[in-house]
């Protein structure tokens, strides 16, 4: 086998030829045995480097493995491939998170100290992926305007808001905004100083912190370390954007709300799918007896739009159909559809929607339409199961509009 390291100034191509029995080819004698052992060790080392690159939790690990720095990598919190995040690795092997920028986002300030002020904006912040803390004083990717020479202060720490305007003033402001990242803030803020006032509020499921502070002089800043926690993503599209390993299950959080977790299968397309029960009589749809042809579809997964909160009743990526209705160019029955063309006012077509095993319930309604149509639907198991019947000459019972769901 041949194993390649892009940093070939440090390592060379290693080619090892193996006999059918697994013995390394080479000349006989002690020197060839030693050489063979060295090559074996180097091969194992190279394999370890490549494996580390696939599961590294820090830029330091990648640098130690010989990977080039000064670029973006996908890393994994705790080395868990289900917990991807994007990081910038600087030349020292430090790990940085790129922050959302724009007016009012990721800035800090200290105002009116003897007529001088400083405001700092942050495009990246350094992460310690072991301690799960952000370095409030690493200004490699921060830009400051103004300064407070009397205090030898040339930047405002990340999350700091202070002033010296007047007793109990709080004109200093700061913002920490981790939206778009799979991290939320665990740290707390405190207000201190002489005649100090201010405070901090968290929002967006602890991904945003806005602080005010001041006094004569006073400041609101992080109490201790700026700790964060991995909270995951709201959708598979976000996982894909972060470079996460796809075609597997993830724990996602609806609207990044930590109180609303759900398990989803993230397809390579970046689409979010809910896995469904495949027990007999669960999650099927059908349209029967159209000129002697019928189609029945069973669903093992259904696509969820976690923003619009609806299921795609026509995404058949994880559906299997038997039969077909060629005259209608119909080769599947939509999720939740039940119809037939058996006879006037018949209703032999059936369907089942069963979301048990997921946290979602169905809020959509069904309607029966068609010629000489009859049918209906019933809900059960706290709206997680819907059974429908429909038919006629021809008639169908199907979802009215979108199949909307909610997280109770």
N, C-alpha and C positions, 0 to 999 in steps of 0.2 A: 504494500500500500504506500501511497505517497501523501505526506502531510505537509502543508504549506503554512508558513508564518509570514505575513506581509512584511515584518521587520527583518528582512534577510541579512541586514548588517550584523545582527546578533546571532541569527540561527541560519541554517542552510536547509535546503530541501533534504528530507530524509526518505530514502527509498529502501524498503525492506522486502526482500523476496522470501516467500514462505513455501516450503514443500507441502505436499498434500497432508503430511502428518503433522505439520505445524512447526517443523524444525527450520531454523534459519540457514540459508545457504551461505557458505563461506569456506575459506581454506582451513585446513586443519592446523592445530598447534595452539599453544598458549596465547600468542599475540592476537590471533584471529578470534579466539574466545573472548578475550578482553574487549576487543573492538566491537564484537557482536553485542556484548553486555552493555557497552556504552551506547550503542545505537538503540538497543531496546529501551534503556533508561530515557534517552532523548525522545523517543517516540511516545512513551508514556507521558513525559513532561509536556510535549506538544498537545496531546489529547487533552490533558488537564487544562492547558491554556485555553483551548477552544471551548471546552465545557464551561470554564469560568466566564468566558465572554458571553455565554448564553444565559447565565443565571446570576451575573454580578449584581451586587446591591450598592456598589459605590464606584466612583471613578478611580479611587486608590487601588481597588482590586484589579481593575482593568489595566492600570498603569503597571502594576506589579507583574501582570501577565504578559507584558510587552506590547499592549495595544497602544496605538498612537493617540496622543492627547490633542487638545485644541479643537474639539469637534463634539457633536451631539451623539449621545448613545441612548438606547433604551435600557434602563436598569429595572431591577425588581426588588421591591421592599422586602427585606428579610431573605432575599434569594428565592422568593416564591414567584413562579412564573404567572400566577394568577393575579399578581399585584404589580403591574408594569407602571413605570413613569419615565418621562423624558427628562434627561439631564444634560447640561453642558459640562464637559470635562475640561478644565483649564490645564495649562502645561504642568502645573504642580500636582495634578491628580485630584484636585478638589472638585466637589460635586455641587453644581449650581442649578437652581430651578429658574426657568424663565418666567417672568411675571407679566400679567396683562398691564399694558401701559395706556396712558391717556389722562385727560384732565380729571383730577380728583382721585387717581388710583396710585397706590403704592408710593406715597410720599410721607415725609416727616418734617417737622419744623420746630425751631425755637426762635421766638420773636422778641424784639425790643429790649435787648440787654445793652444799656447805655447807648441806645440809638443804633445798634447793630442787630442783624437778624441772619438766620441761615435756614434755607429750605433744601431738602435733599430728595431726589426722586430715584427710584430703584427699578432697574430693568431686569436684574437677576439677583437672587439671594442665595447665599451658601447654605447648603443642607448638610448636617451631620446625619447620615442615614442609619447610624447605629444608635446614637442617643436620640434621634428624631427631634433635633433642634435646628432652628434657623439662627445664623450668626448675624446679630443686629448691628455689628460694627465692621463687617467686611464690606468695604466700599469699592471693591474692584469694578463692579458694574453699577455704581451709583454716581449721580451727578449732583453737585451742590451749587447753589447760587447764594452769594453772600457769605458772611462768616462772623464769628464773635471773637475778635483777637484778644479782648480782655480776658477771656476764659480759655484761650488757646483751643477754641472749638470751631472746627471747619466743616463739620457735617452734623446732622441730627440723626441719632440712631434710629434704626428701622422700628417704626411703631411709636416713636417719641413725639409728644406734643406739649410744648411749654411756652411760657412768656414771662416777661417782667414788666408788664404793662401797668398793673395797679393791683392792690389787694383784692383777692378773690376774682380776678379776671380769668378768662379762659379762652383767649383768642387763638392760641396755638392749636394746630390741628395735625392729625396724621391719619393715614389709611393703610391697612394691610388687606390685600385682595388676592386670594388664592383661587378664585373661580377659574375653571378650565383645567385645574390641576386636581389630582386625586388626593389632596391633603386638606385637612381642616385644622383650625387653631385650637389647641388645648390650653394654652397659657392664659393667665389672668393679668390685668393691668392694675396699677395703683397710682394714686395721686398724692404727691408729697411736696414739701417746700414751705416757704414762709407765706402765710395768708393765701394758701393754695386752693384752687378749685378746678373742677373738671371731672372727667370720667370716660369710660369706654363702653361701647355697645357692640355686640356681635350680631351678625345677620347672615342670610344666605347659608343657613345650616352650618354656622361657625366658620365659613370660609372668608368672611369679611369682618374686619374690626375697624370701627371708626372711633377715634379718641379726640378729646379736647383737653386742654390743660393750660394752667398759668397761675398767676398770682403776683407776688412781689418778693421773691420769684418762686414760681411753682411749675410742676411738670407732671404729666400723666405718661407713664411708661410701663414696659413689661415688668411684672413682678417676678424676678428670677430669670430663668431661661425661657426663650420663646419656643415652647414645645409644640409639636404638631403630631397628628396621627393620620395614618393612611385610611381613607374612607371609601376609596374606590370610585367608580364612575356611574353616571346616570343612564348610560346606554352603551351598546356595543360599538356604536359609531365613535364614542369617546375612547373606548378601549383601543379601537383600530387607530385612531389619531395619535394615541400615545405609544403605538408600536407594540401593543400587547399580543401575545400568542393567541391566534384565533382558532375557530373550529373546536371550541371547548366551552364548558360551563364557567360562568362567573357569577359572583354575588354582586349585583348592582343595587343602586339606591335611587328610588324614584325621586326625580328632581333634586338629587343629591341630599335627600332627607335621610339622616341616619336612622330614623325610626321606621323607615319604609324599605327594608331590604327585600329583594326577590332574586331568585335564581333564573338565569337566562343562558341560552346557548348562543354564543357569539360566532356567527358565520363569517367566512373570509370576506364576504361582501360588506361587512360592517353592520349588517342588519341584526336585530334583536329578536330572538325566538323563545317562546315559552314551550317547554316540553309538556306533552299532554298524556293523560292516561290512555293506554292502548288495550285496556280490558275489553272483552266482548260487549258490544252494545254502546261503547263510549266513543265519542268524537268521530262520527261518521255522518255522511250526507248522501242523498240519492234523488235521482229523477227516474221514474219507471215508465216503461211501456209507451214509448214514443215510436209508433210504426214498428212495433216489435223489438225495439232496442231500448236498453236501459244503461244507466251508469251509477255506480256506487263508489264513493271516495272515503277513505279513512285517513285521519290526520294524526301524525305522531308529534308534530310541532306546528305552532301557528305564529306568524310574525306579529310582533307588537310594536306599535309606534308609541314609545314612552312619553312623548311630548303631547301628541294629540289624544293619547289614551284610547287607542282603538286597535282592533285586530284586523289584519288584512285577510278577508274571507276568500280572496282569489290567489293568494300566494301558495302555490302547490309544491314548493321546493321539498317539503317534507310530508307530502301527501301521496297516497297510492290509490289509483283508480282501477276498477274492473269494469269492462264494458265500455260503451260509448254510444253517442247518438249522432252518427255521421250526418244525417240530414239537417241537423241543427248546428253542425260543427262544434258539438259540445262533448268534451272528453273528460270532464270532471263536474261534480256537483259542488257548488260553492259551500264554504263552511257554514253550517246551520240551515242549509236549503233542503226542503222536503217537498217533492212534487210528483205528479203522475199524469198520464193521459189515458187512464184505464177506462173511465166512464163518467158521465155527468155525476157530479157530487160524490165522487170517490175520494178517498184520502189514504191510499196505501203507501204513498211516499213517506219516509220517516227521516229524521235527523236527530243528532244529539250533540250538544256542546257541554263539555265537562271540564271545568277549570279547577276541580279539586286537586290539591297538591301545589297549587299556586296561591298567592294571597289575593288574587283578583276576583271580582264578581262582575256579572254582566248587567249593564244598565240599559242596553239597547232593547228595542221592541221589534216584534215580528208582525207581518201582515200577510193575509191570504188574498191572492189575486188570481185572475185568469177567467176562463170561460167555464161556466157551471162549476165554479171552484168551491171547495170546502176544506176545512182544516183548522188548525190552531196550535197553540203552544202553551206549555206549563213550565213554571220555574220551581226549583226545589233546592235543598241544601243551601239555604241563605243566598239564593240567586247565583250560585256557582254552577248549577246544572240547568240546562234548558232542553226540553224534549219537544219536537215539533212534528206535526203530521200535515200532509197537504196533497191535493190532487184535484181532479176534475176532468174536463175535456177541452183543453188542458188547464190545470191549475197548480199553484205552488204556494207554499208558506215559506217566507224568507225574511231576512233582516230588513227592516225599514231604515234606509240610509246607512250609516256606519255602524259597525258592531263596536259600540262604545263600552269600555270597562272602567272600573274604578278600584282604587286601593282603599279598602274600608278603614 
